[in-house]
Amino acid sequence: MSSKKSEKASQVRISITHVNSELSFECPLTPDEIRAAVTAALSASTPLILTDVRGHEVIVPADKIGYVEIGQPTERRVGFGAN
């Protein structure tokens, strides 16, 4: 079962310096909009603020960002013979 929100959502993974795990969430923005927000935060040394598909804000200080990975979520296949 998929919703319209998740069909258009981008998958975002953010690595935080000195933290072993990474943040992973779906964001309703397009990859270009996310890229612009990350670039603006890094160039201005201001916190990166993104909202996930459930409306929760994710705030990361720009100087703590290790990397940001942006992609489209893959559709999950269910059943036998799913490749």
N, CA, C and O atoms as a CHARMM CRD file, in Angstrom:
* protein
*
  332
    1    1 MET  N      0.85600  -1.16900   0.00000 PROA 1      0.00000
    2    1 MET  CA     0.00000   0.00000   0.00000 PROA 1      0.00000
    3    1 MET  C      0.90200   1.23100   0.00000 PROA 1      0.00000
    4    1 MET  O      1.78400   1.35000   0.85000 PROA 1      0.00000
    5    2 SER  N      0.69300   2.13300  -0.92900 PROA 2      0.00000
    6    2 SER  CA     1.49400   3.35100  -0.95200 PROA 2      0.00000
    7    2 SER  C      0.57500   4.56300  -0.98100 PROA 2      0.00000
    8    2 SER  O     -0.56200   4.50200  -1.44900 PROA 2      0.00000
    9    3 SER  N      1.09700   5.64600  -0.47600 PROA 3      0.00000
   10    3 SER  CA     0.32400   6.88100  -0.46900 PROA 3      0.00000
   11    3 SER  C      0.95800   7.86300  -1.43200 PROA 3      0.00000
   12    3 SER  O      2.09700   7.67900  -1.86300 PROA 3      0.00000
   13    4 LYS  N      0.21600   8.91000  -1.76800 PROA 4      0.00000
   14    4 LYS  CA     0.75300   9.90500  -2.68100 PROA 4      0.00000
   15    4 LYS  C      1.95500  10.61800  -2.07500 PROA 4      0.00000
   16    4 LYS  O      2.87500  10.99200  -2.80300 PROA 4      0.00000
   17    5 LYS  N      1.96800  10.81500  -0.75000 PROA 5      0.00000
   18    5 LYS  CA     3.10600  11.45700  -0.11400 PROA 5      0.00000
   19    5 LYS  C      4.38800  10.67500  -0.35100 PROA 5      0.00000
   20    5 LYS  O      5.40600  11.24800  -0.74000 PROA 5      0.00000
   21    6 SER  N      4.34200   9.35400  -0.11400 PROA 6      0.00000
   22    6 SER  CA     5.55300   8.56400  -0.23600 PROA 6      0.00000
   23    6 SER  C      5.97200   8.36100  -1.69000 PROA 6      0.00000
   24    6 SER  O      7.15100   8.12600  -1.95700 PROA 6      0.00000
   25    7 GLU  N      5.03100   8.44600  -2.64000 PROA 7      0.00000
   26    7 GLU  CA     5.38800   8.30400  -4.04100 PROA 7      0.00000
   27    7 GLU  C      6.25500   9.46500  -4.51200 PROA 7      0.00000
   28    7 GLU  O      7.13300   9.27000  -5.35300 PROA 7      0.00000
   29    8 LYS  N      6.03400  10.65000  -3.99700 PROA 8      0.00000
   30    8 LYS  CA     6.78400  11.82100  -4.41200 PROA 8      0.00000
   31    8 LYS  C      7.92300  12.14500  -3.45700 PROA 8      0.00000
   32    8 LYS  O      8.70700  13.05400  -3.73100 PROA 8      0.00000
   33    9 ALA  N      8.03500  11.43900  -2.36100 PROA 9      0.00000
   34    9 ALA  CA     9.03200  11.74300  -1.34600 PROA 9      0.00000
   35    9 ALA  C     10.42100  11.30600  -1.78600 PROA 9      0.00000
   36    9 ALA  O     10.58000  10.33400  -2.52500 PROA 9      0.00000
   37   10 SER  N     11.41700  12.03900  -1.32200 PROA 10     0.00000
   38   10 SER  CA    12.80800  11.69400  -1.55900 PROA 10     0.00000
   39   10 SER  C     13.37500  11.07400  -0.29800 PROA 10     0.00000
   40   10 SER  O     13.06700  11.51100   0.81100 PROA 10     0.00000
   41   11 GLN  N     14.19600  10.06500  -0.46400 PROA 11     0.00000
   42   11 GLN  CA    14.86100   9.44200   0.67200 PROA 11     0.00000
   43   11 GLN  C     16.11400  10.25900   0.97600 PROA 11     0.00000
   44   11 GLN  O     16.90100  10.54100   0.07300 PROA 11     0.00000
   45   12 VAL  N     16.30600  10.64200   2.23900 PROA 12     0.00000
   46   12 VAL  CA    17.45100  11.45300   2.64900 PROA 12     0.00000
   47   12 VAL  C     18.21500  10.71500   3.73300 PROA 12     0.00000
   48   12 VAL  O     17.62400  10.21200   4.68900 PROA 12     0.00000
   49   13 ARG  N     19.53900  10.65100   3.57900 PROA 13     0.00000
   50   13 ARG  CA    20.41100  10.11100   4.62400 PROA 13     0.00000
   51   13 ARG  C     21.46700  11.15000   4.91200 PROA 13     0.00000
   52   13 ARG  O     22.14600  11.63400   4.00600 PROA 13     0.00000
   53   14 ILE  N     21.60400  11.49700   6.20600 PROA 14     0.00000
   54   14 ILE  CA    22.56100  12.51600   6.62100 PROA 14     0.00000
   55   14 ILE  C     23.51700  11.90100   7.62700 PROA 14     0.00000
   56   14 ILE  O     23.09800  11.35400   8.64700 PROA 14     0.00000
   57   15 SER  N     24.80000  11.99500   7.32900 PROA 15     0.00000
   58   15 SER  CA    25.82800  11.54300   8.25700 PROA 15     0.00000
   59   15 SER  C     26.22600  12.73300   9.13400 PROA 15     0.00000
   60   15 SER  O     26.47100  13.83500   8.64200 PROA 15     0.00000
   61   16 ILE  N     26.28300  12.47900  10.44400 PROA 16     0.00000
   62   16 ILE  CA    26.66600  13.50800  11.40600 PROA 16     0.00000
   63   16 ILE  C     28.07400  13.17800  11.89000 PROA 16     0.00000
   64   16 ILE  O     28.34900  12.03200  12.24500 PROA 16     0.00000
   65   17 THR  N     28.97000  14.16700  11.91000 PROA 17     0.00000
   66   17 THR  CA    30.33500  13.91400  12.36300 PROA 17     0.00000
   67   17 THR  C     30.34800  13.49800  13.82700 PROA 17     0.00000
   68   17 THR  O     29.58200  14.01100  14.64300 PROA 17     0.00000
   69   18 HSD  N     31.23300  12.55900  14.14200 PROA 18     0.00000
   70   18 HSD  CA    31.42300  12.02500  15.49400 PROA 18     0.00000
   71   18 HSD  C     30.19600  11.26700  16.02000 PROA 18     0.00000
   72   18 HSD  O     30.06500  11.08300  17.23000 PROA 18     0.00000
   73   19 VAL  N     29.30200  10.82700  15.13500 PROA 19     0.00000
   74   19 VAL  CA    28.14800  10.00900  15.50500 PROA 19     0.00000
   75   19 VAL  C     28.17600   8.76900  14.61000 PROA 19     0.00000
   76   19 VAL  O     28.29700   8.88700  13.39000 PROA 19     0.00000
   77   20 ASN  N     28.06500   7.58600  15.20900 PROA 20     0.00000
   78   20 ASN  CA    28.17400   6.33800  14.44400 PROA 20     0.00000
   79   20 ASN  C     27.00200   6.08100  13.51500 PROA 20     0.00000
   80   20 ASN  O     27.19700   5.54600  12.42300 PROA 20     0.00000
   81   21 SER  N     25.80100   6.44300  13.91200 PROA 21     0.00000
   82   21 SER  CA    24.63900   6.18900  13.05800 PROA 21     0.00000
   83   21 SER  C     24.32600   7.42700  12.22200 PROA 21     0.00000
   84   21 SER  O     24.84700   8.51400  12.47100 PROA 21     0.00000
   85   22 GLU  N     23.47500   7.23800  11.24000 PROA 22     0.00000
   86   22 GLU  CA    23.09000   8.35800  10.38100 PROA 22     0.00000
   87   22 GLU  C     21.58900   8.58200  10.46100 PROA 22     0.00000
   88   22 GLU  O     20.83600   7.69100  10.85300 PROA 22     0.00000
   89   23 LEU  N     21.16200   9.78200  10.08600 PROA 23     0.00000
   90   23 LEU  CA    19.73500  10.08900  10.03400 PROA 23     0.00000
   91   23 LEU  C     19.20900   9.61500   8.68600 PROA 23     0.00000
   92   23 LEU  O     19.84100   9.85600   7.65700 PROA 23     0.00000
   93   24 SER  N     18.08000   8.95400   8.67800 PROA 24     0.00000
   94   24 SER  CA    17.47600   8.47800   7.44700 PROA 24     0.00000
   95   24 SER  C     15.97100   8.72500   7.53200 PROA 24     0.00000
   96   24 SER  O     15.31000   8.27800   8.46900 PROA 24     0.00000
   97   25 PHE  N     15.44200   9.44000   6.54600 PROA 25     0.00000
   98   25 PHE  CA    14.01900   9.77000   6.54900 PROA 25     0.00000
   99   25 PHE  C     13.56000  10.11400   5.14500 PROA 25     0.00000
  100   25 PHE  O     14.37600  10.36000   4.25700 PROA 25     0.00000
  101   26 GLU  N     12.24200  10.13000   4.94700 PROA 26     0.00000
  102   26 GLU  CA    11.65500  10.54100   3.68200 PROA 26     0.00000
  103   26 GLU  C     11.23000  11.99500   3.78400 PROA 26     0.00000
  104   26 GLU  O     10.59600  12.40000   4.75900 PROA 26     0.00000
  105   27 CYS  N     11.57700  12.76700   2.78800 PROA 27     0.00000
  106   27 CYS  CA    11.27800  14.20100   2.76100 PROA 27     0.00000
  107   27 CYS  C     10.37500  14.48500   1.54900 PROA 27     0.00000
  108   27 CYS  O     10.63000  13.97300   0.45900 PROA 27     0.00000
  109   28 PRO  N      9.33300  15.28900   1.73000 PROA 28     0.00000
  110   28 PRO  CA     8.41800  15.55900   0.61400 PROA 28     0.00000
  111   28 PRO  C      9.00700  16.47000  -0.46500 PROA 28     0.00000
  112   28 PRO  O      8.37900  16.66300  -1.50600 PROA 28     0.00000
  113   29 LEU  N     10.18600  17.02900  -0.24300 PROA 29     0.00000
  114   29 LEU  CA    10.81600  17.91000  -1.22800 PROA 29     0.00000
  115   29 LEU  C     11.43900  17.09900  -2.35900 PROA 29     0.00000
  116   29 LEU  O     11.69900  15.90500  -2.21000 PROA 29     0.00000
  117   30 THR  N     11.67300  17.75600  -3.47900 PROA 30     0.00000
  118   30 THR  CA    12.36700  17.11800  -4.59500 PROA 30     0.00000
  119   30 THR  C     13.86100  17.08400  -4.28700 PROA 30     0.00000
  120   30 THR  O     14.33300  17.84400  -3.44000 PROA 30     0.00000
  121   31 PRO  N     14.61000  16.21500  -4.96200 PROA 31     0.00000
  122   31 PRO  CA    16.05900  16.19500  -4.74900 PROA 31     0.00000
  123   31 PRO  C     16.72100  17.55100  -4.99100 PROA 31     0.00000
  124   31 PRO  O     17.65700  17.91600  -4.27900 PROA 31     0.00000
  125   32 ASP  N     16.24900  18.29600  -5.98200 PROA 32     0.00000
  126   32 ASP  CA    16.82700  19.61900  -6.25700 PROA 32     0.00000
  127   32 ASP  C     16.57000  20.59300  -5.11100 PROA 32     0.00000
  128   32 ASP  O     17.44200  21.39100  -4.76500 PROA 32     0.00000
  129   33 GLU  N     15.37900  20.53100  -4.52300 PROA 33     0.00000
  130   33 GLU  CA    15.06000  21.41000  -3.38500 PROA 33     0.00000
  131   33 GLU  C     15.89500  21.04300  -2.16000 PROA 33     0.00000
  132   33 GLU  O     16.34200  21.92200  -1.42400 PROA 33     0.00000
  133   34 ILE  N     16.10200  19.75900  -1.94500 PROA 34     0.00000
  134   34 ILE  CA    16.93200  19.32200  -0.81100 PROA 34     0.00000
  135   34 ILE  C     18.37100  19.76600  -1.03700 PROA 34     0.00000
  136   34 ILE  O     19.01300  20.28400  -0.12300 PROA 34     0.00000
  137   35 ARG  N     18.88100  19.56600  -2.25000 PROA 35     0.00000
  138   35 ARG  CA    20.23800  19.97400  -2.58700 PROA 35     0.00000
  139   35 ARG  C     20.42500  21.47300  -2.36300 PROA 35     0.00000
  140   35 ARG  O     21.45900  21.89500  -1.84700 PROA 35     0.00000
  141   36 ALA  N     19.43800  22.27900  -2.74500 PROA 36     0.00000
  142   36 ALA  CA    19.51500  23.72500  -2.55300 PROA 36     0.00000
  143   36 ALA  C     19.52900  24.08100  -1.06700 PROA 36     0.00000
  144   36 ALA  O     20.26600  24.97800  -0.65700 PROA 36     0.00000
  145   37 ALA  N     18.72500  23.39100  -0.25700 PROA 37     0.00000
  146   37 ALA  CA    18.68900  23.64900   1.18500 PROA 37     0.00000
  147   37 ALA  C     20.02100  23.28800   1.83800 PROA 37     0.00000
  148   37 ALA  O     20.51000  24.01400   2.70300 PROA 37     0.00000
  149   38 VAL  N     20.60600  22.16700   1.42200 PROA 38     0.00000
  150   38 VAL  CA    21.90400  21.75000   1.97000 PROA 38     0.00000
  151   38 VAL  C     22.98800  22.74100   1.56600 PROA 38     0.00000
  152   38 VAL  O     23.79600  23.15200   2.39800 PROA 38     0.00000
  153   39 THR  N     23.00900  23.12100   0.30600 PROA 39     0.00000
  154   39 THR  CA    24.00400  24.07700  -0.18200 PROA 39     0.00000
  155   39 THR  C     23.89300  25.41500   0.54500 PROA 39     0.00000
  156   39 THR  O     24.90600  26.00300   0.92200 PROA 39     0.00000
  157   40 ALA  N     22.66800  25.89600   0.74100 PROA 40     0.00000
  158   40 ALA  CA    22.45800  27.16500   1.44000 PROA 40     0.00000
  159   40 ALA  C     22.92100  27.07500   2.89000 PROA 40     0.00000
  160   40 ALA  O     23.54600  28.00500   3.40000 PROA 40     0.00000
  161   41 ALA  N     22.62000  25.96800   3.55500 PROA 41     0.00000
  162   41 ALA  CA    23.03000  25.80000   4.95400 PROA 41     0.00000
  163   41 ALA  C     24.54800  25.73700   5.06900 PROA 41     0.00000
  164   41 ALA  O     25.12900  26.35000   5.96500 PROA 41     0.00000
  165   42 LEU  N     25.19200  25.00300   4.17100 PROA 42     0.00000
  166   42 LEU  CA    26.65100  24.88400   4.23200 PROA 42     0.00000
  167   42 LEU  C     27.34400  26.19400   3.90600 PROA 42     0.00000
  168   42 LEU  O     28.32400  26.54600   4.56200 PROA 42     0.00000
  169   43 SER  N     26.86200  26.92400   2.90900 PROA 43     0.00000
  170   43 SER  CA    27.51900  28.17200   2.51600 PROA 43     0.00000
  171   43 SER  C     27.30800  29.28300   3.54200 PROA 43     0.00000
  172   43 SER  O     28.16900  30.14900   3.69700 PROA 43     0.00000
  173   44 ALA  N     26.16800  29.27100   4.24600 PROA 44     0.00000
  174   44 ALA  CA    25.88000  30.31000   5.24100 PROA 44     0.00000
  175   44 ALA  C     26.23300  29.87000   6.66400 PROA 44     0.00000
  176   44 ALA  O     26.08800  30.64500   7.60900 PROA 44     0.00000
  177   45 SER  N     26.69800  28.62000   6.81400 PROA 45     0.00000
  178   45 SER  CA    27.00800  28.05500   8.14100 PROA 45     0.00000
  179   45 SER  C     25.82200  28.16500   9.09200 PROA 45     0.00000
  180   45 SER  O     25.97800  28.48300  10.27100 PROA 45     0.00000
  181   46 THR  N     24.63700  27.89700   8.55700 PROA 46     0.00000
  182   46 THR  CA    23.41600  27.89600   9.36700 PROA 46     0.00000
  183   46 THR  C     22.88800  26.46500   9.44200 PROA 46     0.00000
  184   46 THR  O     23.23900  25.64700   8.59200 PROA 46     0.00000
  185   47 PRO  N     22.06400  26.13900  10.42400 PROA 47     0.00000
  186   47 PRO  CA    21.54500  24.77600  10.52500 PROA 47     0.00000
  187   47 PRO  C     20.72600  24.37300   9.29800 PROA 47     0.00000
  188   47 PRO  O     19.99600  25.17700   8.72000 PROA 47     0.00000
  189   48 LEU  N     20.87200  23.10700   8.92500 PROA 48     0.00000
  190   48 LEU  CA    20.05200  22.52700   7.86800 PROA 48     0.00000
  191   48 LEU  C     18.74400  22.10300   8.51500 PROA 48     0.00000
  192   48 LEU  O     18.74400  21.32800   9.47200 PROA 48     0.00000
  193   49 ILE  N     17.63800  22.60300   8.00000 PROA 49     0.00000
  194   49 ILE  CA    16.32100  22.27800   8.54200 PROA 49     0.00000
  195   49 ILE  C     15.48000  21.67300   7.42200 PROA 49     0.00000
  196   49 ILE  O     15.17300  22.33000   6.42800 PROA 49     0.00000
  197   50 LEU  N     15.11800  20.40800   7.61000 PROA 50     0.00000
  198   50 LEU  CA    14.25100  19.71400   6.66600 PROA 50     0.00000
  199   50 LEU  C     13.07800  19.13000   7.43700 PROA 50     0.00000
  200   50 LEU  O     13.19400  18.85400   8.63100 PROA 50     0.00000
  201   51 THR  N     11.96200  18.94300   6.77200 PROA 51     0.00000
  202   51 THR  CA    10.77800  18.34600   7.38200 PROA 51     0.00000
  203   51 THR  C     10.51700  17.00800   6.71500 PROA 51     0.00000
  204   51 THR  O     10.56000  16.90100   5.49000 PROA 51     0.00000
  205   52 ASP  N     10.24300  15.97300   7.53000 PROA 52     0.00000
  206   52 ASP  CA     9.96100  14.66200   6.95100 PROA 52     0.00000
  207   52 ASP  C      8.50200  14.57300   6.52100 PROA 52     0.00000
  208   52 ASP  O      7.74100  15.52200   6.71300 PROA 52     0.00000
  209   53 VAL  N      8.10700  13.44000   5.94200 PROA 53     0.00000
  210   53 VAL  CA     6.75800  13.28200   5.40400 PROA 53     0.00000
  211   53 VAL  C      5.68100  13.29300   6.47800 PROA 53     0.00000
  212   53 VAL  O      4.50400  13.48400   6.17100 PROA 53     0.00000
  213   54 ARG  N      6.06800  13.08900   7.73800 PROA 54     0.00000
  214   54 ARG  CA     5.10000  13.11400   8.84100 PROA 54     0.00000
  215   54 ARG  C      5.01900  14.48500   9.51200 PROA 54     0.00000
  216   54 ARG  O      4.25600  14.66700  10.46100 PROA 54     0.00000
  217   55 GLY  N      5.79700  15.44300   9.02600 PROA 55     0.00000
  218   55 GLY  CA     5.75200  16.78400   9.57600 PROA 55     0.00000
  219   55 GLY  C      6.75800  17.05600  10.66900 PROA 55     0.00000
  220   55 GLY  O      6.73500  18.13500  11.26300 PROA 55     0.00000
  221   56 HSD  N      7.65200  16.10500  10.96000 PROA 56     0.00000
  222   56 HSD  CA     8.68100  16.31900  11.97900 PROA 56     0.00000
  223   56 HSD  C      9.85200  17.07100  11.37800 PROA 56     0.00000
  224   56 HSD  O     10.28600  16.76600  10.26800 PROA 56     0.00000
  225   57 GLU  N     10.37000  18.06200  12.11000 PROA 57     0.00000
  226   57 GLU  CA    11.52900  18.80900  11.63800 PROA 57     0.00000
  227   57 GLU  C     12.81100  18.10500  12.03700 PROA 57     0.00000
  228   57 GLU  O     12.94600  17.60600  13.15400 PROA 57     0.00000
  229   58 VAL  N     13.74900  18.07400  11.10100 PROA 58     0.00000
  230   58 VAL  CA    15.08200  17.54000  11.34500 PROA 58     0.00000
  231   58 VAL  C     16.03100  18.72400  11.22100 PROA 58     0.00000
  232   58 VAL  O     16.10900  19.36000  10.17000 PROA 58     0.00000
  233   59 ILE  N     16.75400  19.01500  12.30400 PROA 59     0.00000
  234   59 ILE  CA    17.65600  20.16400  12.32700 PROA 59     0.00000
  235   59 ILE  C     19.06300  19.66400  12.61200 PROA 59     0.00000
  236   59 ILE  O     19.30300  19.00600  13.62400 PROA 59     0.00000
  237   60 VAL  N     19.99500  19.97900  11.71200 PROA 60     0.00000
  238   60 VAL  CA    21.37600  19.54500  11.85600 PROA 60     0.00000
  239   60 VAL  C     22.27900  20.76500  11.69600 PROA 60     0.00000
  240   60 VAL  O     22.16200  21.48500  10.70400 PROA 60     0.00000
  241   61 PRO  N     23.18100  21.01300  12.65400 PROA 61     0.00000
  242   61 PRO  CA    24.13300  22.11700  12.48600 PROA 61     0.00000
  243   61 PRO  C     24.99300  21.87900  11.24300 PROA 61     0.00000
  244   61 PRO  O     25.45800  20.76200  11.01600 PROA 61     0.00000
  245   62 ALA  N     25.20100  22.90400  10.45400 PROA 62     0.00000
  246   62 ALA  CA    25.93300  22.76500   9.18900 PROA 62     0.00000
  247   62 ALA  C     27.34500  22.24600   9.40500 PROA 62     0.00000
  248   62 ALA  O     27.84300  21.47500   8.58500 PROA 62     0.00000
  249   63 ASP  N     27.99600  22.64500  10.48000 PROA 63     0.00000
  250   63 ASP  CA    29.38000  22.21600  10.70900 PROA 63     0.00000
  251   63 ASP  C     29.48300  20.76700  11.17700 PROA 63     0.00000
  252   63 ASP  O     30.58900  20.24000  11.29400 PROA 63     0.00000
  253   64 LYS  N     28.35500  20.11600  11.44500 PROA 64     0.00000
  254   64 LYS  CA    28.34900  18.71500  11.87900 PROA 64     0.00000
  255   64 LYS  C     27.94400  17.75100  10.76400 PROA 64     0.00000
  256   64 LYS  O     27.91500  16.53900  10.97900 PROA 64     0.00000
  257   65 ILE  N     27.62900  18.27900   9.56500 PROA 65     0.00000
  258   65 ILE  CA    27.21200  17.42400   8.45000 PROA 65     0.00000
  259   65 ILE  C     28.43500  16.75600   7.84000 PROA 65     0.00000
  260   65 ILE  O     29.36800  17.42700   7.40000 PROA 65     0.00000
  261   66 GLY  N     28.42000  15.41800   7.81900 PROA 66     0.00000
  262   66 GLY  CA    29.48400  14.66100   7.16500 PROA 66     0.00000
  263   66 GLY  C     29.19700  14.53000   5.67900 PROA 66     0.00000
  264   66 GLY  O     30.02900  14.88100   4.84300 PROA 66     0.00000
  265   67 TYR  N     28.01200  14.02200   5.35600 PROA 67     0.00000
  266   67 TYR  CA    27.55700  13.95700   3.97500 PROA 67     0.00000
  267   67 TYR  C     26.03900  13.86800   3.96300 PROA 67     0.00000
  268   67 TYR  O     25.41600  13.53500   4.97200 PROA 67     0.00000
  269   68 VAL  N     25.44900  14.17100   2.80600 PROA 68     0.00000
  270   68 VAL  CA    24.00600  14.05400   2.61000 PROA 68     0.00000
  271   68 VAL  C     23.79600  13.22900   1.35300 PROA 68     0.00000
  272   68 VAL  O     24.32800  13.55300   0.29200 PROA 68     0.00000
  273   69 GLU  N     23.01600  12.15700   1.47700 PROA 69     0.00000
  274   69 GLU  CA    22.68800  11.31000   0.33700 PROA 69     0.00000
  275   69 GLU  C     21.20400  11.49500   0.02600 PROA 69     0.00000
  276   69 GLU  O     20.35300  11.36900   0.90600 PROA 69     0.00000
  277   70 ILE  N     20.90800  11.79600  -1.23400 PROA 70     0.00000
  278   70 ILE  CA    19.52900  12.06100  -1.65400 PROA 70     0.00000
  279   70 ILE  C     19.16200  11.06500  -2.74100 PROA 70     0.00000
  280   70 ILE  O     19.92800  10.85700  -3.68200 PROA 70     0.00000
  281   71 GLY  N     18.00000  10.45500  -2.61500 PROA 71     0.00000
  282   71 GLY  CA    17.55600   9.51600  -3.63600 PROA 71     0.00000
  283   71 GLY  C     16.06100   9.31200  -3.58100 PROA 71     0.00000
  284   71 GLY  O     15.38100   9.79100  -2.67300 PROA 71     0.00000
  285   72 GLN  N     15.56500   8.59900  -4.56000 PROA 72     0.00000
  286   72 GLN  CA    14.15300   8.25300  -4.60700 PROA 72     0.00000
  287   72 GLN  C     13.99000   6.89500  -3.94100 PROA 72     0.00000
  288   72 GLN  O     14.78600   5.99000  -4.18800 PROA 72     0.00000
  289   73 PRO  N     12.96800   6.73700  -3.09700 PROA 73     0.00000
  290   73 PRO  CA    12.76600   5.41800  -2.47700 PROA 73     0.00000
  291   73 PRO  C     12.41300   4.37500  -3.53400 PROA 73     0.00000
  292   73 PRO  O     11.67400   4.65600  -4.47800 PROA 73     0.00000
  293   74 THR  N     12.94900   3.17000  -3.36200 PROA 74     0.00000
  294   74 THR  CA    12.63900   2.10000  -4.31000 PROA 74     0.00000
  295   74 THR  C     11.35200   1.43100  -3.89400 PROA 74     0.00000
  296   74 THR  O     11.04900   1.32100  -2.70600 PROA 74     0.00000
  297   75 GLU  N     10.60100   0.98800  -4.87400 PROA 75     0.00000
  298   75 GLU  CA     9.33600   0.31400  -4.58500 PROA 75     0.00000
  299   75 GLU  C      9.65100  -1.08600  -4.08900 PROA 75     0.00000
  300   75 GLU  O     10.42000  -1.81700  -4.71300 PROA 75     0.00000
  301   76 ARG  N      9.06300  -1.44900  -2.98100 PROA 76     0.00000
  302   76 ARG  CA     9.31400  -2.76700  -2.40000 PROA 76     0.00000
  303   76 ARG  C      8.54700  -3.82700  -3.17700 PROA 76     0.00000
  304   76 ARG  O      7.36700  -3.66700  -3.48700 PROA 76     0.00000
  305   77 ARG  N      9.23900  -4.90100  -3.47800 PROA 77     0.00000
  306   77 ARG  CA     8.60600  -6.01900  -4.16400 PROA 77     0.00000
  307   77 ARG  C      8.28400  -7.08400  -3.13800 PROA 77     0.00000
  308   77 ARG  O      9.06900  -7.34200  -2.22600 PROA 77     0.00000
  309   78 VAL  N      7.13200  -7.69500  -3.29200 PROA 78     0.00000
  310   78 VAL  CA     6.67400  -8.70500  -2.34500 PROA 78     0.00000
  311   78 VAL  C      6.33900  -9.97800  -3.10000 PROA 78     0.00000
  312   78 VAL  O      5.75300  -9.93200  -4.18200 PROA 78     0.00000
  313   79 GLY  N      6.71300 -11.11400  -2.52700 PROA 79     0.00000
  314   79 GLY  CA     6.32900 -12.38500  -3.11000 PROA 79     0.00000
  315   79 GLY  C      7.48300 -13.14100  -3.69400 PROA 79     0.00000
  316   79 GLY  O      8.62100 -12.67200  -3.67200 PROA 79     0.00000
  317   80 PHE  N      7.19800 -14.30800  -4.21600 PROA 80     0.00000
  318   80 PHE  CA     8.21300 -15.16200  -4.82300 PROA 80     0.00000
  319   80 PHE  C      8.60300 -14.60800  -6.17200 PROA 80     0.00000
  320   80 PHE  O      7.76900 -14.07000  -6.90000 PROA 80     0.00000
  321   81 GLY  N      9.87100 -14.74000  -6.50100 PROA 81     0.00000
  322   81 GLY  CA    10.34800 -14.31500  -7.79300 PROA 81     0.00000
  323   81 GLY  C     10.59300 -12.81000  -7.89200 PROA 81     0.00000
  324   81 GLY  O     10.86300 -12.29700  -8.97800 PROA 81     0.00000
  325   82 ALA  N     10.50000 -12.09700  -6.76000 PROA 82     0.00000
  326   82 ALA  CA    10.77600 -10.65600  -6.79200 PROA 82     0.00000
  327   82 ALA  C     12.27000 -10.45200  -6.92000 PROA 82     0.00000
  328   82 ALA  O     13.03100 -10.87200  -6.04800 PROA 82     0.00000
  329   83 ASN  N     12.69600  -9.81700  -7.98800 PROA 83     0.00000
  330   83 ASN  CA    14.12600  -9.57400  -8.22900 PROA 83     0.00000
  331   83 ASN  C     14.48300  -8.15500  -7.99100 PROA 83     0.00000
  332   83 ASN  O     15.64400  -7.77600  -8.14700 PROA 83     0.00000
